[in-house]
């Protein structure tokens, strides 16, 4: 009988004699696990991993981000008309009380200038107190205590945080918002008024420019989206809501 050809690789190998040897599974690299997608070798082309931004992202001023809307959009945001009515009520109360009571008392204490100078330094500081400091105290105290001024309470509005949406105003935020809304807006006006009456009358032109800027800061809430924030709301991180709606 003819003998079968010998296997040069020894028994147990393919084509040899004896039972087949068990095959060990191929070892996986450290970067690949079960179910993991195969990564192209270094130096070869392939799609780069894409970064997915977290949902609900938005910028610090309340604008909607690429992944979702601002959470404060779900609040019943107040329109510009009711906000303007509340602001006019507050202005009327503060200015009527300031210029009808405080200003005459201060004028009697410092005396009317006899040299015909209508804008003396004491009168300028008294005017700044009545037109800027007094409204600041009026608004800061009420927002810190109740989140509403008298005007907003009459119209049915409330100031809350934009993030977390609808949260009660902390005292620091209430004071900061009132400071921007009153001292910040008025500071440039009185600076140019002081320069205009003391240094050069041409500075009065810049005073009217500052007044126009203050008006634009309030009107910003008309076209601001999505939270209808005025400039002081954007920097304070607040929104004005309809307090009579369910939210």
C-alpha positions in Angstrom: 0.0 0.0 0.0 1.1 3.5 -0.7 1.7 5.6 2.4 0.1 9.1 2.5 2.5 12.0 2.1 4.0 13.3 5.3 3.1 16.7 6.5 6.2 18.7 6.9 4.5 20.9 9.6 3.9 18.1 12.0 0.9 16.4 13.4 -2.1 18.4 14.3 -1.5 21.0 11.6 -3.6 21.5 8.6 -3.0 18.6 6.2 -1.3 16.5 8.9 -2.2 13.5 11.0 -4.0 13.5 14.4 -6.8 15.5 15.8 -7.0 19.2 14.9 -5.6 21.6 17.5 -8.0 24.2 18.9 -7.6 27.6 17.4 -7.3 30.5 19.8 -9.4 33.6 18.9 -7.5 36.5 17.5 -6.6 39.1 20.1 -8.2 42.5 19.9 -6.3 45.6 20.1 -6.5 47.9 23.1 -8.6 50.4 21.2 -11.3 48.1 19.9 -13.8 46.2 22.0 -16.8 44.1 21.2 -19.2 46.1 19.0 -16.8 49.1 18.6 -16.5 50.5 15.2 -13.3 49.9 13.3 -11.0 52.9 13.3 -8.9 53.6 10.2 -5.1 53.1 10.6 -2.9 56.1 11.1 -2.1 58.0 8.0 -5.3 56.8 6.2 -8.3 58.9 5.4 -11.6 58.5 7.2 -14.4 60.6 8.7 -13.5 62.6 11.7 -15.6 62.3 14.8 -18.3 65.1 15.0 -18.8 67.1 18.2 -22.5 67.3 19.2 -23.2 70.4 21.4 -25.3 69.8 24.5 -29.0 70.4 24.1 -30.5 73.6 25.4 -27.4 75.7 25.0 -27.7 79.5 24.8 -25.5 82.5 25.2 -25.1 84.6 28.4 -27.5 87.2 27.0 -30.4 84.9 26.4 -30.1 84.3 22.7 -31.1 80.8 21.5 -28.2 78.5 20.9 -27.7 76.1 18.0 -29.1 73.1 20.0 -32.3 74.4 21.5 -34.3 77.4 22.8 -33.7 79.3 26.0 -35.7 77.8 28.9 -37.2 81.2 29.7 -39.1 81.2 26.4 -41.7 79.0 28.1 -42.5 81.9 30.5 -45.3 84.3 29.8 -43.0 87.1 28.7 -44.5 90.6 29.0 -44.9 92.8 25.9 -43.4 96.2 25.5 -46.7 98.1 25.9 -47.5 97.0 29.5 -43.9 97.4 30.5 -43.9 101.0 29.1 -47.0 101.8 31.2 -45.5 100.4 34.3 -42.3 102.4 33.7 -44.3 105.7 33.2 -46.1 105.1 36.5 -42.8 104.6 38.3 -41.2 107.6 36.7 -44.3 109.8 37.6 -44.2 108.7 41.2 -40.5 109.2 41.7 -40.1 112.4 39.8 -43.2 114.0 41.3 -42.1 113.1 44.8 -38.5 114.1 44.1 -39.0 117.4 42.3 -42.0 118.4 44.4 -40.6 117.5 47.8 -36.9 116.8 47.9 -35.7 119.3 45.4 -37.4 122.4 47.0 -36.1 121.3 50.5 -32.6 120.9 49.1 -32.9 124.2 47.3 -34.0 126.0 50.4 -31.1 124.4 52.4 -28.4 125.4 49.9 -30.0 128.7 48.8 -30.6 130.1 45.4 -27.5 131.4 43.7 -27.5 135.2 43.6 -25.1 135.6 40.8 -27.6 134.3 38.2 -25.9 130.9 37.8 -28.8 128.5 37.4 -26.6 125.4 37.3 -24.4 125.8 40.3 -22.6 122.7 41.6 -25.0 122.0 44.5 -28.0 122.3 42.2 -26.4 119.9 39.8 -25.7 117.3 42.5 -29.3 117.7 43.9 -30.7 117.2 40.4 -28.6 114.0 40.0 -29.8 112.7 43.3 -33.5 113.3 42.5 -33.2 112.0 38.9 -30.9 109.0 39.4 -30.1 108.1 43.0 -33.7 108.3 44.2 -35.1 106.2 41.4 -32.3 103.7 42.0 -33.3 103.3 45.7 -37.0 103.2 44.8 -36.5 100.3 42.3 -33.7 98.4 44.1 -35.6 98.1 47.4 -38.9 97.0 45.8 -37.3 94.5 43.4 -35.2 93.0 46.2 -38.3 92.6 48.4 -41.1 91.7 46.0 -39.7 91.5 42.5 -42.1 94.3 41.5 -42.3 98.1 41.7 -45.5 100.0 42.3 -46.0 100.5 38.6 -45.4 96.8 37.7 -47.7 95.7 40.5 -50.5 98.0 39.1 -50.0 96.6 35.5 -49.5 93.0 36.7 -45.8 92.4 35.8 -42.9 90.9 37.7 -39.1 90.7 37.2 -37.6 87.2 37.5 -34.4 85.5 36.5 -33.9 84.2 33.0 -31.7 81.3 34.2 -32.9 79.4 36.1 -36.1 80.4 34.3 -38.6 82.1 36.5 -36.5 82.1 39.7 -37.0 84.8 42.3 -34.5 87.7 42.0 -31.6 87.6 44.5 -30.9 90.8 46.3 -27.6 91.3 44.4 -29.4 90.9 41.0 -32.1 93.3 42.0 -29.6 96.0 43.0 -27.5 95.4 39.9 -30.5 95.7 37.6 -31.7 98.9 39.3 -28.2 100.4 39.2 -27.9 99.8 35.4 -31.4 101.1 34.8 -30.9 104.3 36.8 -27.4 105.2 37.7 -25.8 103.7 34.6 -28.2 105.4 32.1 -28.1 108.7 33.9 -24.4 109.0 34.6 -23.4 110.0 31.0 -26.3 112.5 30.8 -25.2 114.3 33.9 -21.5 114.1 33.1 -22.0 116.0 29.8 -24.4 118.4 31.5 -21.7 119.2 34.1 -19.2 119.7 31.3 -21.6 121.7 29.3 -22.4 124.2 32.0 -18.9 124.4 33.6 -16.5 123.9 30.7 -17.9 124.3 27.2 -21.5 124.4 26.0 -20.8 122.1 23.1 -20.8 119.2 25.5 -24.6 119.7 25.8 -24.8 118.1 22.4 -23.4 114.9 23.8 -25.9 115.1 26.7 -28.7 114.8 24.1 -26.9 111.9 22.5 -26.7 110.2 25.9 -30.5 110.8 26.4 -31.1 109.2 23.0 -29.0 106.2 24.0 -31.0 105.8 27.2 -34.3 105.8 25.2 -32.8 103.2 22.8 -31.9 101.0 25.8 -35.5 100.9 26.8 -36.8 100.4 23.3 -34.5 97.5 22.8 -37.2 95.2 24.3 -39.4 95.8 21.2 -37.2 93.9 18.8 -35.1 91.7 21.1 -35.7 88.0 20.6 -36.5 85.6 22.0 -36.8 87.1 25.5 -37.9 90.7 24.8 -35.1 92.0 27.1 -34.1 95.6 27.4 -30.4 96.4 27.8 -30.6 96.4 31.6 -32.3 93.0 31.5 -29.7 91.5 29.2 -26.8 92.5 31.5 -28.7 91.6 34.7 -29.9 88.2 33.3 -33.6 89.0 34.0 -36.9 88.9 32.1 -40.2 90.6 32.8 -43.2 88.3 32.9 -47.0 88.7 33.1 -47.7 88.0 36.7 -51.4 87.5 36.1 -50.8 84.5 33.8 -50.4 80.9 35.1 -46.7 79.8 35.0 
